[in-house]
Amino acid sequence: MRQNLSTLIVVAGAVLALSACGSKDKGKSPDKGPEPKAQPADPGANTDPGMNPEKPAEPKPGPVAEPKPATDAAAPKEMKKLGDFVDAWTSRYQANEAVINAYEGMPMLELVTPALALAIGPQFDLLNPGGADGRFDGQLIMAGKKGFIEKKGAVLTFGYSQALDKDGFGPTAKKGDVQILEGSADLALGVITLRNRTERDGKKITASQTEYRLLPDGSMLCLALNGHSIDGKGDPSTYTSFIFLHNGDKKYDFVIARAELGPELPAMTLAEKGDLDKAKAAALATGSGFKVEKSGGVADGKLVLDK
C-alpha cells in the first residue's frame, strides 16, 4: 500500500464514472445548474463487493519517513461547504500518511477507503456556488447523475436517485438497478453523513453509510458501514464491514470489524454515540453483531496493531 489518498480518490472516481454510464434520472429531470468545473466522481460504497481489501505486503518496503507536522493553517476549522470536509480530512491524513504507508505488515486499505465517499461533495457545491439558502438542481459532471442540494442556514441536504438503462461496471451496476444517495451535513456542528444504496427489483443489494465529525480539538472521526448481498461474481453473499477512524495530529486510531448482515445496516451514528474513541468503537461494533478483526493506531511514530 504505497498509494496516497489523492491517487485513490482519482482512481475511484474514474471507475465509478464508468458505472454511471447509461443511467437515467428517476422522475422529473431537474433544471440544469451552472457550468461547473470537473470534480472527482461519486465513489459509492467503500469497497467493491466480494473483493478482499487486503493485498499481499510489499516485499521491499521503503524507508520510514518522518511524519509531516500538522498543517493547522491549511486545515479548515469552520465548515462552509461540503468540499471543506474533504480538505479537513485530507490535511489531517497527510500528517499521518508516511506512517501509514511505512507499515510493514499486511496493508490495510480500510484505513484509506472510507475517505473516498467524500469525493462527491464538491460536485454538489457547484450546484450552489454562492452558498445561498434554497434548493438547487443540476448535473453532477463526473458522477454522470442529476442531483440536488438544499441549504437552510448551516444545514444541507443533498442527493440523487437514478436508474441504469444499461449495464455499468461490475455485478452491482446492472440495467434497471436504482442507485441512490441521501446526504446531509450540519456545517455548524462539523458533521456530514452519506448514505448510498443500490436497489434491484425493489430490494437492496448494496448499502453504505459513511459519517465524519470534526471534534473541538481539531481531529476528525469517521464511522463507515458497508454491506452487500452479492459478491464480485454476482453470486449471493452477505457481507458487512465496520470501520472506525480517528484522524488527528500524530493520531490515527482504527477499528476494523466484519459481520454477515448484508445491506441491512444496523442503526448507528456518531451524533447518537457521541465522541467515540477506539475502545468505545470496538464495543459498539461487537454490540451490533460485528467481530473485531483489527484495531490499532500510531505509537512512537509507527502504525501498530493492538494485541
C-alpha positions in Angstrom: 0.0 0.0 0.0 2.0 2.9 -1.3 -0.7 4.9 -3.0 -1.7 8.2 -1.3 -5.2 9.3 -0.7 -5.4 11.7 -3.6 -4.4 8.9 -6.1 -7.1 6.6 -4.7 -9.8 9.2 -5.0 -8.9 9.8 -8.7 -8.9 6.1 -9.4 -12.2 5.5 -7.7 -13.7 8.5 -9.5 -12.8 7.1 -12.9 -14.1 3.6 -12.1 -17.4 4.9 -10.7 -17.9 7.3 -13.6 -17.9 4.3 -15.8 -20.5 2.6 -13.7 -22.8 5.6 -14.2 -22.7 5.4 -18.0 -26.1 4.8 -19.5 -28.0 5.9 -16.4 -31.2 7.9 -16.4 -32.7 10.1 -13.7 -35.7 8.7 -11.8 -38.7 11.1 -12.1 -38.6 14.6 -13.4 -35.3 15.9 -14.7 -34.0 18.8 -12.6 -33.1 22.1 -14.3 -29.5 22.4 -15.4 -27.2 24.1 -13.0 -24.3 26.4 -13.7 -21.5 25.2 -15.9 -19.1 23.5 -13.4 -15.5 22.5 -13.4 -14.6 18.8 -13.3 -14.5 17.2 -9.8 -14.0 13.6 -8.6 -16.8 11.2 -9.2 -19.0 9.6 -6.5 -17.1 6.6 -5.2 -20.3 4.8 -3.9 -19.5 2.1 -1.5 -16.2 1.9 0.3 -15.0 -1.3 -1.4 -16.3 -3.5 -4.3 -18.5 -6.4 -3.1 -16.7 -9.7 -2.9 -13.2 -8.1 -3.1 -10.8 -8.7 -0.2 -9.5 -5.3 0.7 -6.2 -6.8 1.9 -3.4 -7.3 -0.6 -0.1 -9.1 -0.1 2.5 -6.9 1.5 5.2 -5.2 -0.5 8.4 -7.3 -0.5 10.7 -4.3 -0.2 9.1 -1.6 2.0 10.7 1.8 1.7 12.4 3.7 4.5 10.2 5.1 7.2 9.7 8.8 6.6 9.2 11.3 9.4 5.5 12.2 9.9 4.6 15.6 8.5 3.7 18.2 11.1 0.0 19.0 11.4 -0.8 21.8 9.0 -3.4 23.7 11.0 -3.2 26.7 8.6 -4.4 24.5 5.7 -6.9 22.6 7.7 -10.4 24.1 7.7 -11.6 24.8 11.2 -15.0 26.1 10.1 -17.1 24.3 7.5 -18.7 26.5 4.9 -19.4 23.9 2.2 -19.2 20.2 1.5 -15.7 20.4 0.0 -14.4 21.7 3.3 -14.9 18.2 4.7 -12.6 16.8 2.0 -9.9 19.4 2.8 -10.2 18.9 6.5 -9.9 15.1 6.4 -7.1 15.2 3.7 -5.0 17.7 5.6 -5.1 15.7 8.7 -4.5 12.4 6.9 -1.4 13.9 5.2 0.2 14.3 8.6 -0.1 10.5 9.2 0.4 9.3 5.6 4.1 8.5 5.8 3.5 6.4 9.0 0.6 4.5 7.4 2.5 3.8 4.2 5.5 2.6 6.1 3.6 -0.1 7.9 5.3 -3.4 7.1 2.5 -5.8 7.9 -0.4 -6.7 5.7 -1.6 -3.5 4.0 -4.9 -2.3 5.3 -6.9 -0.4 2.7 -9.6 0.1 5.2 -7.5 2.9 6.6 -7.9 4.8 3.4 -11.1 3.8 1.5 -13.7 5.4 3.7 -12.5 8.9 2.7 -13.4 8.1 -0.9 -17.1 8.7 -0.1 -16.3 12.4 0.4 -15.2 12.8 -3.2 -18.7 13.6 -4.5 -19.2 16.5 -2.1 -17.6 19.3 -4.2 -19.9 18.4 -7.1 -22.9 19.3 -5.1 -21.2 22.6 -4.0 -21.0 23.5 -7.7 -24.8 23.4 -7.9 -24.9 26.3 -5.4 -21.6 28.1 -5.8 -22.9 31.2 -3.9 -23.9 29.2 -0.9 -27.3 30.7 -0.8 -30.3 29.2 1.0 -32.8 27.3 -1.1 -32.8 24.2 -3.4 -30.6 23.9 -6.4 -30.8 21.1 -9.0 -28.4 20.2 -11.8 -25.9 17.8 -13.4 -23.1 16.3 -11.4 -20.4 16.3 -14.1 -18.1 13.5 -13.1 -20.7 11.3 -11.5 -23.0 11.5 -14.5 -26.1 12.0 -12.4 -28.7 14.7 -11.9 -28.7 15.7 -8.3 -29.8 18.4 -5.9 -28.6 20.3 -2.9 -30.8 22.2 -0.4 -29.4 24.7 2.1 -31.2 26.0 5.2 -28.7 28.0 7.2 -26.0 25.7 8.3 -28.0 22.5 7.4 -27.5 20.9 4.0 -29.4 18.0 2.4 -28.3 16.6 -1.0 -28.5 13.5 -3.1 -29.7 11.8 -6.3 -31.8 8.8 -7.5 -31.1 7.2 -10.9 -31.9 4.1 -12.8 -29.4 2.4 -15.1 -30.6 2.0 -18.7 -27.8 -0.4 -19.5 -25.2 -2.4 -17.6 -22.5 -0.4 -15.9 -19.3 -1.5 -14.1 -19.4 -4.8 -12.2 -22.3 -7.0 -10.9 -23.8 -4.3 -8.7 -24.5 -2.0 -11.7 -26.9 -3.8 -14.0 -29.6 -2.4 -16.3 -32.6 -1.4 -14.2 -30.7 -1.1 -10.9 -31.5 2.1 -9.0 -28.6 4.0 -7.4 -29.5 6.3 -4.5 -27.5 8.8 -2.4 -29.1 10.5 0.6 -26.7 13.0 2.2 -26.9 15.5 5.0 -24.5 17.9 6.7 -24.5 20.3 9.6 -21.8 22.9 8.9 -22.1 24.4 12.3 -21.6 21.0 14.1 -19.0 19.8 11.5 -20.9 16.6 10.7 -21.6 15.0 7.3 -23.4 11.7 6.6 -23.6 10.0 3.2 -25.9 7.0 2.7 -25.6 5.1 -0.5 -27.7 2.1 -1.7 -28.4 0.2 -4.9 -31.8 -1.4 -5.3 -32.6 -4.3 -7.7 -36.2 -5.3 -8.2 -37.2 -3.3 -5.1 -34.6 -4.9 -2.8 -31.3 -3.5 -1.6 -28.2 -5.3 -2.9 -25.6 -2.8 -1.6 -25.7 -0.2 1.1 -23.2 2.1 2.8 -23.2 4.7 5.4 -20.2 7.0 5.9 -20.1 9.7 8.6 -17.5 12.3 9.6 -17.3 14.6 12.6 -14.9 17.4 13.3 -14.0 17.5 17.0 -13.2 20.6 19.1 -9.5 19.6 19.3 -9.3 19.7 15.5 -9.2 15.9 15.0 -11.8 14.1 13.0 -13.8 10.9 13.4 -15.1 8.6 10.7 -17.6 5.8 11.0 -18.2 3.7 7.9 -20.5 0.8 7.3 -20.7 -1.1 4.1 -22.8 -4.2 3.2 -23.9 -6.2 0.2 -25.9 -9.3 -0.7 -23.9 -10.4 -3.7 -20.2 -10.9 -4.3 -17.9 -9.8 -7.0 -19.1 -12.6 -9.3 -22.8 -11.7 -8.8 -23.4 -14.7 -6.5 -25.4 -14.5 -3.3 -23.1 -13.5 -0.4 -23.9 -11.4 2.7 -21.0 -9.3 3.9 -20.8 -6.2 6.1 -17.8 -4.1 7.2 -17.4 -1.7 10.1 -14.6 0.8 10.0 -13.8 3.4 12.7 -11.1 6.0 12.2 -9.8 8.8 14.5 -7.6 11.1 12.4 -5.6 13.8 14.1 -2.1 15.1 14.9 0.1 12.0 15.3 -3.1 10.0 15.8 -4.8 7.5 13.5 -6.7 5.1 15.7 -8.7 2.5 13.9 -11.1 -0.4 14.4 -12.0 -2.9 11.6 -14.8 -5.4 12.1 -16.8 -7.8 10.0 -20.3 -9.3 10.0 -22.7 -11.2 7.8 -25.6 -8.8 8.0 -25.7 -7.9 4.3 -27.0 -4.5 3.1 -29.4 -4.1 6.1 -27.1 -1.9 8.1 -27.5 -1.5 11.9 -28.7 1.9 13.0 -25.8 3.9 14.5 -24.5 7.4 14.0 -21.7 9.5 15.6 -24.4 12.0 16.5 -26.1 9.5 18.7 -23.0 7.8 20.1 -21.0 10.9 20.9 -17.3 11.3 20.6 -16.3 7.7 20.1 -12.8 6.6 21.0 -11.2 3.3 19.9 -12.4 1.3 22.9 -16.0 2.6 22.6 -16.0 1.9 18.9 -14.9 -1.7 19.4 -17.6 -2.1 22.0 -20.2 -0.6 19.6 -19.1 -3.0 16.8 -19.3 -6.1 18.9 -22.6 -5.0 20.4 -24.1 -4.6 16.9 -23.1 -8.1 15.8 -19.7 -7.5 14.3 -16.5 -9.3 15.1 -13.5 -7.0 15.5 -10.6 -8.2 13.3 -8.1 -5.4 13.8 -7.6 -2.3 15.9 -4.6 -0.1 16.4 -3.1 3.3 15.9 0.0 5.4 15.8 2.5 5.0 18.6 6.1 6.2 18.8 5.9 7.3 15.1 4.8 3.8 13.9 1.5 2.3 13.0 0.9 -0.6 15.4 -1.8 -3.2 15.9 -3.3 -3.7 19.4 -2.5 -7.1 20.9 
